[in-house]
Amino acid sequence: MTAVGEILAGEIRRGGPIPFRRFMEAALYHPLHGYYCRARSRPSSDATPAGADPFGKEGDFFTAEQIQPVFGILMAARIRQLYRAMGEPKDFTVVELGAGRSEMALAFSEWRYLPLEVGDFLPPSFRGVVFSNEFFDALPVEVAIFQAGAFRQQLVALHGDRFVWQTGEAVAPAVEQYLRRFFPPPEEGCWYEINLEALQWIERIAKTLTEGYVLTIDYGFTRAESVRFPTGTLMGYRRHTARENVLDHPGERDITAHVNFSALEESGGEQGLQTNFFGTLAQTLLAAGEDDRFAAALAGPGEFRRRMQLKTLLFGMGETFRVLLQRKRP
């Protein structure tokens, strides 16, 4: 059993089955053994070796941020357009949520750049852009199943030395409110993920961003599109292969849940974040490259490699990932 698994198994033995949110939180963010900390006590047969980089060709997955320099150049161009729309304020700040290795630092270097992770605090007050790429999909979620006319919490229990699902009691009122509001009427046997932490981030952003934009890149669905996922969207990733059993090897593989963009959009709207654009990453990149017809992105050493990067971004990730751009006015 992994180091995180031992910790979670101890909790279950002492107090009974735990909410999936706690399982996902420990698996990804435990300060010593969580997946994103890269500080595992030992590898397992189905895990990235201890200390290995989870990103890129030799890791578990790609994000757009590894497609450098093209992604960075184009996102900087798009943010430059927003900067000009705001009148080029001197205190313009780019806050990146889930910055990881700060791979966007160079691209955003013409402005004040503040990389943040889960657990960090936003500045108390700032103007600029809150940028995130695959941040909200990795926040810990609650899981529920609609059974016998009620939403019931899906818990994580132990069967021998394996983690297994166990259906619990009715969900908490806040969870049911989220489900009733941001999903269509429920159907018997369907699974759902509830990302209350995403709404908390939106609330904090709305309070601290005095003027500017929130630019969110992620994969996900709207309320109407959620019917495509009757078994939910939880997925684990190991060497670019999706694994449906997210309870295996906690701490040694990525766990994600699709983003409910209706929740981000509507919750933000109530707090002064007006939707400016919602569409594909490809549309955003095309808008970013429009001013110079992609000259800046393609110029420089490695032109062929840059063209391949642009093709991947526009025709691969570009149609899979969505972009939500919200504006906060003073």
N, C-alpha and C positions, 0 to 999 in steps of 0.2 A: 504494500500500500504506500502511496506517496506521502510526503511529509504533511501536506495539507490534508490528505485523506485521514491520517492518524489524528490530527487535531479535530476534524469534523466528526470522526467516528467516536472520539471521546465525548464530545458534546452530546451526541445522540445516545450513547450508553448511559450518560448521566441524566439527561432530561427528556429523552424521547425524540421522535422525528422533528426535524428542523424545517423552517420555510426554505424554499428554493433560493430566495433572495440571499439568505445567509450563506448557503452553499456557494453561490456564484460570486459573492463578495469575497469570501475567503480564497476561492480557487484563483481569482484574478488579482486580488489586491492585498493578500496577506503580506505584511511588511518584510518577511523573510523568505517565504516560500511561494508567494503568489506568482502566477504566470508572467505578469508584466514586470516582476522584480528580477527575473532571471537569476534567482539565487536558490536553486533547488538543492535539497540535501542529497538526492541521488536520482539517477535516471531510471526509467522503467523501459520495458521492451517496446512500448508504444508511445514513447515520449521523445521530444527533442532533447538531446544530451544536456546535462546540467551546464548552465552558463551560455548555451548557444543562443544565437540571435534568432528570434522568431520571425523576423521580417525577411523578405526577399527570396531569391531563387533557392537558397539552401535552408530556408526556414520553413515556417508553416503557412504563410500567406503573404501576398502583396497588398499594399495599399497604394493609392495614387501618389502618395508622398515619396515612395521609393522610385518613381519614374521621373528622375531628375536628370538634366535641369529643366525639362520642358514644362512639367507640371508647376514647378515653382515660378517660372517666368510668366506663365499664363495667369496663375492665380494672383501674382503681384500686379499684372496688368489690369485684372478685373478690380482689384482693391484700389488701384490708382484711379480708376474711373469713379469709384465711390468717394474717394478722397477729394477729387475735383468737384464732384457734385455737392460736397459739404463746404466748398470754398477754401480748401487746403488749410485747415486749421493747424497752427504750430504745435499744438499738444496732441495731435492725432496719434492714436495708439492702436496697434494690432495685438489683441489678446487671442492666443491660440489655446483652445481646450484640447487636452489629450495630445500634447506636443511630442511626447515620446523623446526621441533623440534630437529634437529641434531641427529637423531636416528642412524646415521652411525658414529658418533664421536668416540665411543669406538672402533668400528671395524677398524677405520683408525688412531688410536691413535699412532701407531708406526712412523708415519710421521707427518710433519706439516700439519694441517687440517684447511681449511678455508671455512666455510659455507657462502653461498651467497644467496640472494633473488633477485627477480625482483626489479630493482632500485638501487642495489648495484653495486660497481665497481670492476672489476677484478684488481689484482695487476698489476703494470705497466710492470713487466717482471718476469717470473718464469719458472721453469722446473718441470715437473711432470705429473699429470693426471687431466683433467677436467672431473668430474663424474656427471652425472645427471640421475635421475630416475623420469619419468613423469614430466619433467619440460617444454619441448617444447610444449606439448599438451595443456598446460594451458596458453600459451601466447595469448594475444588478437589478433584476426584475422579480416581481412576484409571478407565480404561475397558478392558473385556475382552470377548472373543468366545469362545464355546465352539466349538471347531473340531477335528475329527478326534480327539475324545475328550480334549481338553485345553483349559484356559483359556489364551488367548493375549492378550498385551497389545496394545491398539490404540494405535498411535503416530501422530504427526502428521509428515508429510513435505512436501516441496515439489515441485510439478509446474509448472515455469515460475515464475510469480509467484503461484501459488495454493497454498493449504494443502490437503492431501488426507490421507485416512486410509491407514495402512499397517499390516498385521498383523505383529506381531513374534514374539518367542520366548514361551515359557511364562511366566506371571506369577510374581512373587516369592512365597515361601512365606506371608508375612503376608497377601497379597492372596488367595491361594487359600483360606487358612483362613477369611477373611471370607466368601468366596463359598460355601464348603461349609456354613458355619454359619448364615448369615442368608438364604439363598435355598433354594428347593426343588431337588431333583436337576436338574442342567443339561440343556438340550436343544440339539441341534446347531444352530448358526447364531444362537443368541440372544446379544444384547448385554447387558452388565451395567455398572453404575457402582459403584465401591467407595469409600466415604467414610471412610477411615482417620482423617482429621483430626477428624471428628465424634466418633469414639471417644476421641481424645486430649482433646478439650474435656470430654467427660463424665468422664473420669478426673481432669482437673484440678479440675473442679467438685466432684466427690466428695471430693477431698482437702482443699479449702479451705473448703467450706461445712460449718460445724460443726453447724448445725441450720437447717431450713427447707425450702424447696421449689424445684423446677426446673420452670418453666412454659414449655413449648415450643409455639409455634404455627407450623405449616408445612403444606405439602402433601406427600403421600407415600403410602406403602403399607406393609403388613405383609408378612411372609414369604409367606403364602398368596396375598396379592393381587398379588405381583410377577409372576405368570404373565400378567397383563394387559398387560405391557410387553415383548414379545419383542425389540423393537428398542431397548430402553433408554428412558430418560426425558430425555435431554439436550435442552435447548431454548434458543434465543436469542430475545430479545424486542426489538422495535423498534416504537415507537408503538402499543402495545397489540396487536400482531400477533405470534403465535408463528412463529418461523423455525426449521426443522429443521436447516439447515446451520449448525452452531455455529462452523465454522471461518472463516466470512466476517467480515471487518472486525474483527479482534480489538482490544479496547479501546474500541470504539464501539457495543457493544450488550451487553445483559445475557446471562449464561449461567447456567442453573440445572440441577440434577438433583434429582429427587424424593428425599425423605428416606425411608430405610429405618427405620421406627419400631421394628421388631423388634430392630434393632441397638442403637438408643438405649435401648430398654427393658431388654433382657437384659444389655447391658453395664453399664448403670447399676445394675441389680439386684445384680450381682456385687460392686459397690463401695459398697453401702449406700444406694442411691437406690431406694426402694420405690415401685412404681407405685401412685398414688392414684386416677388417672382417666386413661382414654384414650377419646376420643370426638370429636365435632365441635365446631367453634368455636361453632356455634349453641347447643349444649347448655351450653357454658361461659358464653356471654353471657346466656342465660336464667337460669342460676344466679346470675350477677352482678346481674341486675336484679330478682331475686325479692323482695328485702327491701323495696323501695319501689315495685315494679311499674313500674319505669323512670321514675319521676318525676324523679330528678336528671338523667338523660340527656336528657329531653325538655323540661325547664323552661328558661326563659331566652330570649334573643333568637333569632329564626329557628326557631320551633317546627316549621314545615313542613319546612324543610331538615333538621332533626334527625330528624324522623320518616322522611324518605327515607333518611337515613344508617342509621337502625336497620333499616329494611327491607332495605337492601343488605347489611348485616352478617349479618342473620339468614337471609335467603333466597337470597343470592348467595354471598358468601364463606363464610357460615356452614355450608353443606353441603359446600363444596369443601375447606376447611382443617380440619386435625385438630389436636387439643390433647393433649399428653402432660403430665400433672402427676405429678411424682415427689417423694417426701418423704425428707428426710434427718433421722433422729432423733439426738439427742445420745448 
